[in-house]
Amino acid sequence: MKLLLAAIVLLTTITPAQAASSGGGSAPAQKPVSTNLPLTSDEVKKHNSASDCWSIIDGVVYDLSNWVDSHPGGSSRITAICGKDGTSNFLGQHNNSNSAKSRLKGFELGKLEAAAKADTPTPAAPAAKQLSVFLSEADALIKQKNFTAALNLLKQADRSYANNADVNNLLGFSSRNLKQFSASAKYYQKALKINPNHLGALEYQGELFLQTKKVSSAKKNLAKLKKLCGENCEEYLDLKKAVGSK
């Protein structure tokens, strides 16, 4: 009887994390423990390592420490934004991915707080927020297949935020859907010159290659996507489907 009671007590005290580590399957991602630290830009800068990784995305602070090792695209995609504003990086790769945005929500610490009055304002914060508005509005127009309006809006964004890979990627996408293939090619080239590993631009440029009968070039983009983010990332799977048996 004593042995039975001891076994019952032991089972009831096993945590979900212990169950997962003992072979009972992966535990779902948990929301990080709340912090009493200030959620300011200066505080975020202190958490800049793989084991202690905070980042700002669209005006919200996230503790991504537990996502570093499990991120499908590799740990470097997360460590690249530790201790800094990762808005452009995240939206550029995952702006159309509801699953990525949902996963990100689980690591939220709270909204970014304004710095103390004595602090020097960080100019990048409002710029990143404004850029995210441009990208969000353009994405909505693209989903409505209103590519002309999206193109005009993105040209405004390009004037305000020159040399931005995300803006040029969507300029290329909108131009391509308007059959402006020459302009589209230039936008994709510019996006990839700014960020050679931009997953969205590699996928969309690959689709342009297919539309312009450059199958071998499309396959090179597919191979690079496989190397960068593996065989399960959306960009790789979408381009692979487009290439098909060509």
C-alpha positions in Angstrom: 0.0 0.0 0.0 2.9 2.4 0.8 4.5 1.7 -2.5 1.2 2.4 -4.3 0.7 5.7 -2.5 4.2 6.8 -3.3 3.7 6.0 -7.0 0.5 8.1 -7.1 2.2 11.0 -5.4 5.1 10.8 -7.9 2.8 10.8 -10.9 0.8 13.8 -9.8 3.9 15.8 -9.3 5.4 15.3 -12.8 5.3 18.5 -14.8 4.4 18.8 -18.5 8.0 19.6 -19.3 9.2 16.5 -17.4 6.7 14.4 -19.3 7.8 15.8 -22.6 11.5 15.2 -21.8 10.8 11.6 -20.8 9.4 10.7 -24.3 5.7 11.7 -23.8 5.7 14.0 -26.8 6.6 17.6 -27.2 4.9 20.1 -24.9 3.3 23.0 -26.5 5.2 26.3 -26.5 4.4 28.2 -23.3 4.1 31.9 -22.8 7.3 33.2 -21.1 7.1 34.0 -17.5 6.1 37.7 -17.1 8.9 40.0 -16.1 9.2 42.9 -13.7 11.9 44.5 -15.9 10.9 47.6 -17.9 10.0 46.8 -21.5 12.0 49.7 -23.0 14.4 49.7 -26.0 17.4 50.1 -23.6 16.3 47.0 -21.6 15.8 45.0 -24.8 19.4 45.7 -25.8 20.6 43.9 -22.7 19.0 40.6 -23.7 21.1 40.0 -26.8 22.2 36.4 -26.6 20.8 33.0 -27.7 20.1 32.0 -24.1 18.5 35.4 -23.2 16.9 36.8 -26.4 14.4 39.7 -26.4 13.3 41.4 -29.6 10.9 44.2 -30.6 8.4 43.3 -33.4 5.8 45.9 -34.5 5.9 47.7 -31.1 5.7 44.6 -28.9 8.5 43.0 -26.8 9.0 39.3 -27.1 11.2 36.9 -25.2 12.3 34.5 -27.9 14.9 32.5 -25.8 12.8 29.3 -26.0 12.3 29.7 -29.8 16.0 29.8 -30.7 16.6 26.1 -30.9 13.2 25.1 -32.3 12.8 27.7 -35.0 12.1 25.8 -38.4 14.4 28.2 -40.3 17.3 27.6 -37.9 18.5 29.4 -34.8 20.4 32.1 -36.7 17.0 33.6 -37.9 16.2 34.3 -34.2 19.6 35.2 -32.9 20.0 37.8 -35.7 17.3 39.9 -34.0 18.2 39.4 -30.3 18.5 42.7 -28.4 17.1 44.8 -31.3 14.0 45.7 -33.3 13.3 42.7 -35.6 10.1 44.1 -37.2 11.4 44.4 -40.8 13.2 41.0 -40.5 10.1 39.2 -39.2 7.5 40.8 -41.5 9.7 40.3 -44.5 9.8 36.6 -43.9 6.5 35.9 -42.3 4.1 38.7 -43.2 1.7 36.2 -44.9 2.2 33.4 -42.4 -0.6 33.2 -39.8 1.0 30.2 -38.2 4.3 32.1 -37.5 2.4 35.1 -36.1 0.3 32.8 -33.9 3.5 31.1 -32.6 5.1 34.5 -32.0 2.2 35.5 -29.8 3.1 32.8 -27.3 6.4 34.7 -26.5 4.9 38.1 -25.9 6.0 40.1 -22.9 4.0 43.2 -23.6 4.0 46.5 -25.5 7.2 48.5 -25.8 7.3 51.2 -23.2 8.4 54.7 -24.0 11.9 55.6 -22.8 12.3 57.9 -19.9 12.3 61.6 -20.8 16.0 61.9 -20.1 16.8 59.2 -22.6 17.7 60.0 -26.2 14.8 59.0 -28.4 15.5 56.1 -30.7 14.7 57.2 -34.2 14.3 53.6 -35.6 11.2 52.7 -33.5 8.7 55.0 -35.1 10.2 54.4 -38.6 9.7 50.6 -38.1 6.1 51.1 -37.0 5.3 53.3 -39.9 6.9 50.8 -42.3 4.8 48.0 -40.8 1.7 50.0 -41.6 2.8 50.4 -45.2 3.4 46.7 -45.5 0.2 45.7 -43.8 -1.9 48.0 -46.1 -0.1 46.8 -49.2 -0.6 43.2 -48.1 -4.4 43.8 -47.8 -4.5 45.3 -51.3 -2.6 42.4 -52.7 -5.0 39.9 -51.1 -7.8 41.8 -52.8 -5.8 41.5 -56.1 -5.8 45.3 -56.4 -2.2 45.2 -57.6 -2.3 48.7 -59.2 -3.2 50.3 -55.8 -0.7 48.2 -54.0 2.0 49.2 -56.5 1.2 52.9 -56.0 1.2 52.5 -52.2 4.5 50.6 -52.2 6.2 53.3 -54.4 5.2 55.8 -51.6 6.8 53.5 -49.1 9.9 53.2 -51.2 10.3 57.0 -51.2 10.0 57.1 -47.4 12.1 54.0 -46.8 14.6 53.7 -49.6 16.6 50.5 -49.9 14.2 48.3 -47.9 14.1 44.6 -49.0 10.5 44.0 -47.9 9.2 47.0 -49.9 11.1 46.0 -53.0 10.0 42.4 -52.7 6.3 43.5 -52.7 6.9 46.0 -55.5 8.3 43.0 -57.5 5.2 40.9 -56.6 2.7 43.6 -57.6 4.6 44.4 -60.8 4.7 40.8 -61.8 1.0 40.4 -61.3 0.5 43.4 -63.6 2.6 41.6 -66.2 5.3 44.2 -65.8 8.0 41.6 -65.8 11.0 43.8 -66.5 10.2 46.1 -63.6 9.4 43.1 -61.4 12.9 41.6 -62.1 14.6 44.9 -61.1 12.7 45.1 -57.8 13.5 41.5 -56.9 17.2 42.0 -57.8 17.3 45.1 -55.6 15.6 43.3 -52.7 18.1 40.4 -52.9 21.0 42.9 -53.2 19.9 44.4 -49.9 19.2 41.1 -48.3 20.6 38.1 -50.2 18.8 35.6 -47.9 15.3 37.2 -48.1 13.0 34.2 -48.3 10.0 35.9 -49.8 12.1 37.6 -52.6 13.8 34.2 -53.4 10.4 32.5 -53.8 8.7 35.3 -55.8 11.7 35.8 -58.0 11.7 32.1 -58.7 8.1 32.3 -59.8 9.0 35.2 -62.1 11.7 33.0 -63.6 9.1 30.4 -64.3 6.8 32.9 -65.9 9.6 34.1 -68.2 10.8 30.6 -69.1 13.9 30.6 -67.0 13.3 27.2 -65.3 17.0 26.6 -64.4 17.2 29.9 -62.5 14.0 29.1 -60.6 15.5 25.8 -59.6 18.6 27.6 -58.3 16.3 29.8 -56.1 14.6 26.6 -54.9 17.9 25.0 -53.9 18.9 28.2 -52.0 15.6 28.2 -50.1 16.1 24.6 -49.2 19.6 25.5 -47.8 18.3 28.5 -45.9 15.1 27.3 -44.3 14.7 23.6 -45.0 12.1 21.6 -46.8 9.2 22.6 -44.5 9.2 26.3 -44.8 6.3 28.0 -46.7 8.5 29.7 -49.3 10.3 26.5 -50.3 7.1 24.5 -50.5 5.3 27.2 -52.6 8.1 27.5 -55.1 8.6 23.7 -55.2 4.9 23.4 -56.1 5.2 26.0 -58.8 8.3 24.3 -60.3 6.5 21.0 -60.3 8.0 18.6 -62.8 9.5 21.3 -65.0 
